[in-house]
């Protein structure tokens, strides 16, 4: 058992459990918006962590960070920016215009200060700054790979002094790549089977209807 301080309350929990599991073990109410528990979106269990003997406070995800003796944890409220980027992905039909469209929709992306604040804030260890720079220069495939494991925790947006919102830029790039690329062959065949009646859908099957 280890002693951990979560939101100012000291609890005891097994050393081999995550911060979220430690809260449940101690009988504490879990925070709202924990995506892996069907309460919100992945990345919403973001926390600030200070380990025993360290001065630096680091960001992490409570679902995958193991507790340590003397650890201090504080949850960060999930937030959305008041100013959002609006676009219609179906209107992007010419790949020759991708650089112009990125510049118009995310004009702040070219103002990157290369401070690496987004890299330090990312709990998944992604090269966020590199992904932003690749997107600005038009290397969309490489930029999309950088953001492939992004969980949309918004911590890079919180850390960016230029308000670039790198995670949303990453989603835009990945959506653009998908919209301008050939669809997967297996998906096209399956849709063709459904449309031709070769494959039927049982709408009364368990799980076929989403909950209301």
C-alpha positions as CSV (number, residue, x, y, z in Angstrom):
1,X,0.0,0.0,0.0
2,X,1.1,3.6,-0.8
3,X,-0.1,6.9,0.5
4,X,-1.2,9.4,-2.2
5,X,-2.7,12.8,-2.0
6,X,-5.5,13.3,-4.5
7,X,-7.3,16.6,-4.7
8,X,-5.9,17.4,-1.2
9,X,-7.2,14.2,0.4
10,X,-4.7,11.6,1.5
11,X,-5.7,8.0,0.6
12,X,-4.1,4.6,0.7
13,X,-4.1,2.3,-2.3
14,X,-2.2,-0.7,-3.8
15,X,1.0,0.3,-5.5
16,X,0.2,-1.5,-8.7
17,X,-3.0,0.5,-9.5
18,X,-3.6,3.6,-11.6
19,X,-4.7,7.0,-10.1
20,X,-8.3,6.3,-11.2
21,X,-8.3,2.8,-9.6
22,X,-6.8,4.3,-6.4
23,X,-9.7,6.7,-6.2
24,X,-12.2,3.8,-6.6
25,X,-10.3,1.7,-4.1
26,X,-10.5,4.5,-1.5
27,X,-14.3,4.9,-2.2
28,X,-13.9,8.4,-3.7
29,X,-16.3,9.6,-6.3
30,X,-14.6,9.6,-9.7
31,X,-14.4,12.8,-11.6
32,X,-16.9,13.6,-14.4
33,X,-16.0,12.9,-18.0
34,X,-13.8,9.8,-17.6
35,X,-14.0,8.5,-21.1
36,X,-12.9,4.9,-20.5
37,X,-15.8,4.6,-18.0
38,X,-18.4,5.7,-20.5
39,X,-18.8,9.2,-18.9
40,X,-17.1,11.4,-21.5
41,X,-14.2,11.4,-24.0
42,X,-10.8,9.8,-23.8
43,X,-8.2,12.3,-22.5
44,X,-10.6,13.9,-20.0
45,X,-9.0,12.3,-17.0
46,X,-6.0,14.6,-17.2
47,X,-4.1,15.4,-14.1
48,X,-1.2,17.3,-12.7
49,X,1.3,15.1,-10.8
50,X,4.1,15.9,-8.4
51,X,6.2,12.9,-7.4
52,X,7.9,12.6,-4.0
53,X,11.2,14.4,-3.9
54,X,10.6,16.3,-7.2
55,X,9.8,20.0,-7.6
56,X,8.5,19.8,-11.2
57,X,4.8,19.3,-11.7
58,X,4.0,17.2,-14.8
59,X,0.8,16.4,-16.7
60,X,-0.5,12.8,-17.1
61,X,-3.6,10.7,-17.6
62,X,-5.1,9.3,-14.5
63,X,-6.1,6.1,-16.2
64,X,-2.6,5.0,-17.2
65,X,-0.4,6.6,-14.4
66,X,0.5,4.3,-11.5
67,X,0.3,5.7,-8.0
68,X,3.6,6.2,-6.1
69,X,4.1,6.8,-2.4
70,X,4.1,10.5,-1.6
71,X,2.6,11.4,-5.0
72,X,0.4,14.5,-5.2
73,X,-2.4,14.6,-7.8
74,X,-4.8,17.3,-8.9
75,X,-7.4,16.8,-11.7
76,X,-7.7,19.5,-14.4
77,X,-11.2,20.5,-15.6
78,X,-11.9,19.7,-19.2
79,X,-12.5,22.8,-21.2
80,X,-13.4,24.0,-24.7
81,X,-12.1,27.2,-26.3
82,X,-14.6,30.1,-26.7
83,X,-13.3,30.6,-30.2
84,X,-13.5,27.5,-32.4
85,X,-12.4,26.6,-35.9
86,X,-15.3,26.0,-38.3
87,X,-15.0,24.1,-41.6
88,X,-16.8,21.6,-43.7
89,X,-14.6,18.7,-44.6
90,X,-16.8,17.8,-47.6
91,X,-16.0,21.1,-49.2
92,X,-12.3,20.3,-49.4
93,X,-12.1,18.7,-52.8
94,X,-8.8,19.8,-54.3
95,X,-5.6,18.6,-52.7
96,X,-3.7,21.4,-54.4
97,X,-5.4,23.8,-52.0
98,X,-4.5,22.1,-48.8
99,X,-1.8,24.6,-47.8
100,X,-4.1,27.5,-48.4
101,X,-7.0,25.9,-46.4
102,X,-4.7,25.1,-43.4
103,X,-3.5,28.7,-43.5
104,X,-7.1,30.0,-43.6
105,X,-8.6,27.7,-41.0
106,X,-5.6,27.6,-38.6
107,X,-3.8,30.9,-39.3
108,X,-2.1,30.8,-35.9
109,X,-0.3,27.5,-36.7
110,X,2.4,29.4,-38.6
111,X,3.2,31.5,-35.6
112,X,4.7,28.6,-33.6
113,X,7.4,29.9,-31.2
114,X,9.1,26.5,-31.0
115,X,9.0,26.7,-27.2
116,X,8.2,23.0,-27.0
117,X,5.5,23.7,-24.3
118,X,3.1,21.5,-26.2
119,X,5.6,18.6,-26.2
120,X,6.1,18.9,-22.5
121,X,2.4,19.1,-21.8
122,X,1.4,16.0,-23.9
123,X,0.8,13.0,-21.6
124,X,1.2,10.6,-24.5
125,X,4.7,11.9,-25.3
126,X,3.8,13.0,-28.9
127,X,6.1,15.3,-30.8
128,X,3.3,17.9,-31.0
129,X,5.4,20.8,-32.1
130,X,6.9,18.8,-35.0
131,X,3.3,17.7,-36.0
132,X,2.2,21.4,-36.2
133,X,5.3,22.4,-38.2
134,X,4.8,19.4,-40.6
135,X,1.1,20.4,-41.2
136,X,2.1,24.0,-41.9
137,X,4.7,23.0,-44.5
138,X,2.2,20.6,-46.2
139,X,3.6,17.3,-45.1
140,X,0.2,16.0,-44.1
141,X,0.9,12.3,-44.0
142,X,3.8,12.8,-41.6
143,X,1.7,15.3,-39.5
144,X,-1.1,12.8,-39.4
145,X,1.2,10.1,-38.1
146,X,2.3,12.4,-35.2
147,X,-1.2,12.9,-34.1
148,X,-2.3,9.3,-34.6
149,X,-2.3,8.5,-30.9
150,X,-3.7,11.9,-29.7
151,X,-6.5,11.5,-27.1
152,X,-7.7,15.1,-27.4
153,X,-6.9,16.0,-23.8
154,X,-6.4,19.7,-24.9
155,X,-3.3,20.0,-22.7
156,X,-1.2,21.2,-25.7
157,X,-3.8,23.9,-26.4
158,X,-3.6,25.0,-22.8
159,X,0.2,25.2,-23.0
160,X,0.4,27.0,-26.3
161,X,1.1,30.8,-26.0
162,X,-0.1,31.3,-29.6
163,X,-3.4,29.5,-29.0
164,X,-2.7,27.1,-31.9
165,X,-4.8,24.3,-30.6
166,X,-2.5,21.6,-32.0
167,X,-4.7,18.7,-31.3
168,X,-7.6,20.2,-33.3
169,X,-5.1,20.9,-36.2
170,X,-4.1,17.2,-36.0
171,X,-7.7,16.1,-36.3
172,X,-8.2,18.4,-39.2
173,X,-5.2,17.0,-41.0
174,X,-6.3,13.4,-40.5
175,X,-9.8,14.2,-41.7
176,X,-8.4,15.9,-44.7
177,X,-6.2,12.9,-45.6
178,X,-9.1,10.6,-45.2
179,X,-11.4,12.8,-47.4
180,X,-8.8,13.0,-50.2
181,X,-7.7,9.4,-50.1
182,X,-9.2,6.2,-51.6
183,X,-11.5,4.5,-49.1
184,X,-10.4,1.1,-47.7
185,X,-11.1,-1.7,-50.2
186,X,-12.8,-3.9,-47.5
187,X,-15.1,-1.1,-46.5
188,X,-16.1,-0.4,-50.1
189,X,-16.9,-4.1,-50.7
190,X,-19.0,-4.3,-47.5
191,X,-21.0,-1.2,-48.4
192,X,-21.5,-2.6,-51.9
193,X,-22.8,-5.9,-50.3
194,X,-25.3,-4.0,-48.2
195,X,-26.6,-1.8,-51.0
196,X,-27.0,-4.9,-53.3
197,X,-28.9,-6.8,-50.6
198,X,-26.2,-9.5,-50.5
199,X,-25.7,-8.7,-46.9
200,X,-28.6,-7.9,-44.7
201,X,-28.6,-6.0,-41.4
202,X,-30.6,-7.3,-38.5
203,X,-31.8,-4.1,-36.8
204,X,-33.3,-6.1,-34.0
205,X,-30.0,-7.8,-33.0
206,X,-28.7,-6.9,-29.5
207,X,-26.7,-3.7,-29.7
208,X,-27.9,-2.8,-33.2
209,X,-30.0,0.1,-31.9
210,X,-28.1,2.9,-30.0
211,X,-29.6,3.8,-26.6
212,X,-32.0,6.7,-26.6
